[in-house]
């Protein structure tokens, strides 16, 4: 019985050594709001929680160099500078250090220093778009494609630490700038009309 309990407790550690925590999405180009809004997504493929205490995600050139913490259940989001880097997710960890737009060699290591996963794109990112700000996402076969998550409904997100934030669906987000633009156009038109009316009146009288 004791042996069975020990095996069950060690299963997450054995799974992590098999490379079941993967770097599955990289927003190396930032977002439309800011080029500094970079973020990275990790995924746990084991089905069991894995502690990330003592783990490290780093680039070969030294930036970024991230000491991980907490636990990964299914997904784990790392966001640069603040939690606003990825508006559709809540950060599990906020880090500093920019990703190079010309490519990086990223390595994910566990607390023993064992290499769990890596992405070697030193010759240039193989996917993602700096113009459209679409991210680089990993397929099940290990290849990378252009992809970006978009919200289609209001959601309250929660990360592994229990922190939450509300995300508005895209339609509701778009109403704000459209409304402001309409208001500004109407206001400017009214001002121009009043000035024109006053000048015409002065011309005739």
N, C-alpha and C positions, 0 to 999 in steps of 0.2 A: 504493500500500500504506500509506504514512504517512497519507494523507488518510483512508483507511478506519479506521485505528486511532484517529485523532483524533475521528472521528464517533462511534465506539463508546464512547469515553471521555466524550464530551459528551452522550450520550443520556440518562443519568440527570438531568443538569442541565436539559436541555430538557423532560423529562417533568415535573419538579417545577414548572417555570414554567407548565405547562399545568393545574396544580391537581390533580395526581394523588395528593397526600397529603391525606387527608381526616380531619376530626374525626368519628369514627363512633360513639362512645359516651361518655356523660357521667354519672357517678354524683354528681350535684350534691347529693343528699340524704344522702350518706354510707351507712353500713350499719347493721344492727341492733345491732352492737357499739358503734358510735360515730358521731355525726353528723359528726365530724371526718374520718372515713375516706372522703374523696372521691377519685375517680380519673377519669382521662380516657384514652381510647383513640384512637390515630391509626392509619390504615391506608394502606399504600403500594399503589396500584393499577397501578403500572407494570410489575411483574414484575422490576425491576432494583433493586439496593440504592441508596439515596440517603443521602448524608451530611447530617446535621442540624446540623453545626457552624455556629454563627452564626445559626441559626434561632431564632424566638421565638414563643411562644404566650402571648397576653395578653388580659385582659379590658379593655374600654373604661374601666371605673372604676378600673383599676390593680391589682386583686387578683382572680386571681393574675397575676403577670408572670413568665413562665418562660423562661429561656435554655436552649434545647435543646442536646443534644450526642450524640455517637455516630452510629450508622447505623441506618436503618430498612430492614429487609428486607421483611417483610409487615405486622407489627404492632408498635406501640410504646406501652407503658403508662407513664403518668405517675401517680404516687401521692403523695398529700399526706402530709407529715410523716414517714412511714416505709413500709417495704415490706409492712406488714401491712394496709394500707388495702383492698387487693383480695386476699383469701386464695386466690382461684383463679388468680392470675397472679403473675408475678415482675416487679417494677418495672424499667423501663429507666432511669427517672429519678424521684428523689424531690424534691418541691418544697414550698414553703410558700405560704400565701395561700389564703383561703377563697373558695369560690364562693357567691354569694348565692342563697338559696332562692327569691327573687322573680324571678330571671332574670339573664342576663348577655349581653353581646355579645363573643363570643370571636373572636379573629383569629389566624390562623396565617400567619407571614411567613417568607420564606427569608432567606439571608444578605445578599441585595441589597436587602432591605426590600420585595420584591414580595409582594403578598397572594396566598397560595396557597389558603386556604380561610377561611370564617367562618361562625359561627352567631349570628344576631342574634335573641336571645330576651329583649330588654330588657323587653318587656311581660309576661314570665312564661314559664317553661319550658313548651314545648308537649307534653312527655311526661315520663315518670318519675313515681314515686309516693313521696311523703315518708312515708306510713304503712307501706306494704309494703316500702319501700326497693328497689323495682324501678327499674332504670336507664333512661335515655333512649338508645335505639339508632337509628341511621340506616339506613334501607332503601336498596336500590339506586336507587330513584327519587328519593332525596333527602329523603323524608319521615321523620318520627321516630315510633317506636313504643315502648311499654313492653316492656322485655326485661331479663333477667338471666341470666348464665351460672351453671350449677350443675354441680358435678363428679359424674359417675356412676361414676368409677373412680379408683383410686390413680394419681397421675401425678407424675413429676419434671419440673418446668418449668425452662426455660432461656431467659434473655433475650438481647438482642443483644450484651451484654458477656460472655456465657458463665457468668453466675451462675445457680445453681440453687436450688430449694427443693422439698420434697415436699408434695403436696396429698393429703389423705385424701378418699375418696369420702364422700358425705353420710351413708350408712348407718353408716360407721365413726365419723364425727364424732358422730352422734346417740347412739351407745352410751355415750359418756362421761358426759353429763349424766344419762341415764336410770339408769345404774348408780349414780351418786352419789346421786340422789334415792331410789332403792330402798334403798340402804345407810342413808341418814339416816332414812328412815321406819321401817325395821326396828329401828335402834338406839333411836330415840325410843319405839317401841312396847314394846321390852324394858324400858326404864327406867321407863315408866309402869306396866307390869305388876308390876315388882318393888316399886315404891312402893305400889301398890294392895294387893299381897299382904301387905306389911309392916303397913300400916294395918289391914287386915281382921284379921290375926292379933292385933294389939294390941287391937282392939275386943273380940274374943271372949275373950282371955286377960288 
